[in-house]
Amino acid sequence: MIRLEAISREFQVGDETVHALSQVSLELNRGDYYSIMGPSGSGKSTLLNILGLLDRPNAGHYWLDDIDTISLAEEQRAEVRRNKIGFVFQSFHLVPRLTAAENVELPMTLAGIDPQQRKARVHAALEPLGLLDRAGHRPDQLSGGQRQRVAIARATIMQPTILLADEPTGNLDKHSSSDVIETLELLNSKGLILLVVTHDHEIGKRASHCIQMEDGTISNSIDT
């Protein structure tokens, strides 16, 4: 379970203090599916960065699987991020010189996992995504939808608690977008917390819980 309590984040821009998040409280439960929507500047990206331990709030508390993340040193935060949080981005962020399989394997390599175990887990991750026949291809040899599915496999290879998807279909056509969303939803059905930031209302409505943000606060939360 994930719990945010009265999270605030401020930035200093010149002489002006920007309140990116103000007293945001949120509880995310295992196996649930959330979408976050709102106009640009509403705080979506800041909230995502805090959930992903890429940024620290100025005030408030954030618990992830009973870990008080606010008190962690940077090295500890990096370890929690590697083991408990998966990221999927609009622009894929795959390593161009690595094959699909090597991109998926990379987090395990960095974590020092045994090579034989790595190979078995890569195979198990790529097979349900229909990517085994593309395992030896580099990103520039894959379609947009295939690249995003490789990115999803990489994001979940460490079996995280939560998957944070930031506009995961933003660079994809309608057919590929559908494939990617269905892939994310399949992973969610297996117990992963899924949080999708999107401007697409059709995608947003697919989530079990739709969170609307405005001016750094949660303006509305609907259970669908």
Number of C-alpha atoms within 10 A of each C-alpha: 15 18 17 18 15 15 21 22 22 16 12 9 8 7 6 8 10 13 16 21 26 20 16 18 16 14 11 18 16 16 17 18 23 25 24 24 23 19 13 12 13 21 24 26 15 21 25 20 15 16 23 22 19 14 13 20 22 14 16 17 19 26 16 18 13 10 12 12 19 16 11 12 9 12 9 12 16 15 12 18 19 20 17 18 22 24 23 25 20 15 17 19 14 21 13 12 12 16 20 30 23 21 24 29 25 17 19 22 13 9 12 10 12 10 12 8 10 20 16 11 16 23 16 14 22 23 13 12 16 12 20 16 9 17 19 14 16 19 23 12 14 14 12 19 21 20 22 29 26 27 25 27 30 27 24 23 22 19 16 18 22 29 25 22 22 21 17 25 26 15 16 17 11 12 9 18 19 15 17 22 17 12 18 23 17 13 18 19 14 10 15 22 24 25 25 24 22 21 18 12 11 9 17 20 15 15 21 14 19 22 22 19 23 18 17 23 21 22 12 11 14 13 10 9
